[in-house]
Amino acid sequence: MPFADILGQDRAVSRLRLAWRDGRLPQAYCFFGPPGVGKRATALALAQAVNCLAGPAPASGSVAADACGTCAACRKIAGGLHPDVTQVGPAGKTVITIDQVREVAARAALRAYEGRTKVFILDPAELMQEPAANAILKTLEEPVGASLFILVTAAPSALLPTILSRCQAVRFDPLSQGPLRDILMRRGRTPEEAAAAAALAGGSAERALALDVEEARQHRDRIVREVWGALGSLASVLERAEELAPDRARLEAALEVLASFSRDLAVARLGGATASLVHADRRADVARLAAGYSMGAILGAYEAQAEAQRALVRNANPRFTAERMLLRMRRAVEEGQEGGHASRGAR
């Protein structure tokens, strides 16, 4: 998959293309961002670019310089068969071990077998055991040969700061609905199926591909109904916080739903019946709930949700984060409510 086939990550891809074109690739990158947004695919696209046998050379001056995707090297990399491109994942689906990293270090010390650059992709890098992390740090501190290391992670804060300091960081954002729909249709979904899954996937192609749309819709409706419905009672707020945050992953998923729904509430207040909504299948519910609150209340609720998302990135306690978010939402609603709908929620 060359750079041209990476959808929805134009900023990251452009940066990598320019670095390759100008001969400024560092020894190590850290690709970070949410799961399922194209980090590994982009790592493989970069591996193809630096080893392509037929693509344009970096010195060609073309901003769109890319691998051809069809030569023997590109096909081997896409199939996981190129001897100079190594993907390292958790052994036994638990951790990346020191033995795996020692093997990487040993291979990095050798000359490339048939390509120009040896590429090592560690994914997910945050699952390196501490001895493995120290071993990769030593390898990055003492570079040998023509090697490129790409650490792929959804949790950069879990990596050693000394490792991050030796990598150029490239951020990958959640995918917008347009690229998500295109990815899904490439995988055989109808336009209607793709649109429905894209609206519920929280910007992740991986999640969209695995999604049961009807089940996801029911989950979304329950979360929105219960959270907005709890804001009229302090006891209900505390009870809902406990249910939202049994673990970090559950709360992250709930926050994606709540933030996108609050975005729709704000858009509906501004654009009325013609507004472009993420959750277009619930247009009537969005309009009804939006009519019950001032724009200030809606924006206050959204900011509470966005702050909770930022707090989780900083490894905040999920239960405390959920309580703080709901209390801030309750305060925003009390200060800006119009029409007394705080206890009804979206049905």
N, C-alpha and C positions, 0 to 999 in steps of 0.2 A: 504494500500500500504506500505509494509515493505521497509526498506532501500534498499534491493536488487532490488526493482522495480524502484528506482529513477535513471534516466538516465542523464548522462552528467554533474553531479555535484559530481564527485568522491572526490574532495578535501574536500568539505564541509561535505559530508556524512562520510568520513573517520574520520574527526575530531570529529564528534558527536558520532560515534561508539566507538572511543577510550575513550572519556570522560565517556560514559555510562559504558563501560566495566570496567574502572578503578574506578568507583564510584566517578567521579569528576564533575558531572553535576552541573552547577551553579543554582542559583534560577531563573535567567532570561537570555534569549538570545535575540539578535536583528538579525534577518535574513534580510539582505539587498541585493538588486540587481535589475536588470531590471524586469519589469512585465513579467509574463508568463514563468519563467524559472525553476519553481519547488520549490519555497520557502514554499508555503502552504503545498504542498504534503510532503515535508520533515518534516515540523512541525508535521503533522499527523503521519508520520513514527516514529518520536521520541516519540510521545504520545503512539503509539502502543508498542514501545520497553519498555518503563518504566512501562507499565501496562499489558503486554502480560502474559497470564496464562500458556502458554506452551513453549515459546521460551527459549533459553539458558540464564542463569543468567549472569549478567555482570562479575562476578568473574570467569567465565568459562575460561577466558584467550584467547578466540577466537577473533581475529581481526575482523572476519566476523560475530560476534554475532549479532543476529537480532530477531525481532518479528516473530512469526510463520505466521501471516496473516490470520489464519483460526480459531483460538479459538474464544469463545464468545466475549471476550473483544476486540480482533482485529476487528471482524466483526462489533461490535457496534461502535467502533471509526471510521471505514471506512464509516459507514452509518450515522454518526452524532448523534448517539443515546446513547453514553456512558455517564452516569451521572457525571463522574469525568473529562470529557474532554469538555471544553466550547470554542466555537468559537464566537468571538465578532466582528461584522462588523458594518458599519455605519447604524444607524437607519434611515429609509426612504431614504436610498441610498445617504445620504448627509454627515453626520458626526457621529462620535462615541461620545455619550453624557456622561455627568457626572453621570446620573442615571445608565447607563450601567456599568460604571466603579465601581460605588458604589455597584452594585449587584455582580460584580466580587470580590470586597474586602470582601463582606459578605460571599460569598461562599468559598473564600480562607481561612477564619477563621474557617471553619468547617472541621471535619474529612472526609477523602475520604469515599464515600458511598460503593463502591465495588472494587475499584482499589487500587493500592499502592500509586499513586501520582496523585494529581489534576493538570491538565494541562489547561492553559488559553492561547488561541491563538488570538491575536488582529491583525486584517488584514482588511484594511491597517492601520497601527498604526499612520501614519501621519495625518489621518483624525480625530484624537481626538481633541475635543474642548479644549481650554486652561484650563478650570476648570477640564475637564476629565484628561488631562495630569498631572495636579497637583495632582489629586486624585490617579492616578496610581503611581506617584512618591512616594507618602506617603506610599502606599502599598509595594513598592519595598524597601523603607527605613526601614520598620517594618515587616519583613517576619514572617509569621505564618504557622505552619504546613508543611506538605510535599507537596509543590506547585511548579510548574514550569511555568514561564511566557515566552511566545514566542511572541515578537513583530515583525511583518512581514511588511516590507516597501520597496518601491522603491525610497524613498526620505529620507534617514536618517538625512540629514541636517535640515529637517523640524521638527524633534523631539527635545525636550529640551535637552541641553547638560547634564544636571543632570540625565535625564533618561538614556541617552546613557552610562554614566559613571557607571551605575549600571547593565548594561547588557554586556555579552560577545558577541562581534560582530562576525557574520559568513557571509562571502561574498559569493554571488551566482553570477556566471558569465553568460553572454549570452551563449546559447547552441550552440555547433558546429553542422555542418550539419549532421554528422553521427548519433548522438543521436536524433536530430530532425527528421530525416527520420524514425528512429526506432519507435519513439513516434507516428508519423503519420500513419505508417503502422499498428501499434497496434490498431489504431482507424479506420481501414478499408480502408485507402488510398492505391492505387496501388503504386508500387515502382516508377513509372514515375511521378505520381501526388505528391508523397512524396518528391521526389528530387526537383521538380520545386518549391513547396511551401517552402521547407527548404532553398533554395537559396535566397528567397525573404522576409523571415520573420524576419530578423535582430536578430536571436538568440532566438526568443520567440516562445514557443510551442503554447501559447494561440493565438498569431497572426497567426501562421501557420495554425492552425485548422480553423480559421475564414476567411482565405485568399481566395479571388477570384484571381486565378493565372494570368489570362489574364489581368484583370484590374490592378493588381500590376505590371505586366511587362510594361504596357503602362505608368503607373505612373513613374516607374524607368527610362524608356527611355526618358520621357519628362524632368525629373529633370537633368539627365546627359547631355542631349543635350543642354538644356537652360543654365545650369551653365557653362559648358566648352565653350559654344558658346558665352557667355557674356564677357569672359576674354580679348577680344581684345579692349574693349571700357570702359572707366571709367564710362560714363553715364549708360551703360548697366549693369555694376557691381552694381551700386547703385540701379538701378531699380530692378534687380534680388534679391538683398538683401531684399527689401521691400516685394517681392512676396514670398520669402522663409520663412519669419518669422512673419506671422500674429499672431502666438502664439507659445509657447514653444514646445508643442507636435508636431506641424507641422514641426518645424525646426529639432527636434530630429529625426523624421522619415526620413527627407531629408538627414541628416548627415549620418545616417546608410547606405543609398543607396550610397551616394558619397564616403564614406570611403571604402566600400566593392568594389566599382568599381575601385577606385584608387589602391587598393590592387591588383586587377586583372591586371591593367596597368603595375604595377611594376613586377608582376610575368610573364606577357607576354614578357616584355623586356628581362627578364633573361632566360625564358624557351622556348620562341618561340611557335611554333604550338602545342607542346606537353604539354604545361603548364596546370596545374590543376587549373581551374578557378571557382570562386563562381558563376559568371554569364556565365556559359558555353554556354547558348543559344545565347549569343551575342559575340561569339568568334571573328567573323570577325570584328565587330565594335571595340572591345577591341584592336585587333591587329592593326587596322588602326589608332586609336587614339594614342596608345602607340608609334607607329613609328614616330609620329610627334613631340615627346618631348624627351629630355634627361632623364636619370634616375634621375638626380638631380632635374629637374623640377617636375617630377612625385612625388618624395619623398617629395619635398617641399609642393606640393599641399596636399598630404596625411597628412603631419604634421599639416598644417593649419586646415584641417578637424578634426583631432584628438584633437587639442587644443580647437577647438570650442565645441566639445563634452565634454571635461573636464570643460570648462567654464560654460556650462549649468548645470553641476552637482553642480557647485558652485553658482548657481542661478544668473548667469550673464543675462543682458538684451538681449532678443533674437535678436532684430533688430541690436543692436550694435555688437553682436557676429557674425551675418551673414555678416555684412559689413566688419568686421575685417578679417573674414575667406576669403571672396572673394578677398579682396585687397591683402592678403598674397598669395593667389593662383595666382593672376595676376602678382605679383612681381616674383614669382617662375617661371612662364611661360616665362616672359620677359627675365629673366636671363639665362634660360636653354633651350629655345625653339629650336627645330630642324625641319626645313621643313615648317614652316609657317602655321601650322594647328590650331592656337589658336582660330580662329573665326568660326571654322566649327563644333566642337563638335561631339557627337556620334549620328548617324542618324538611 
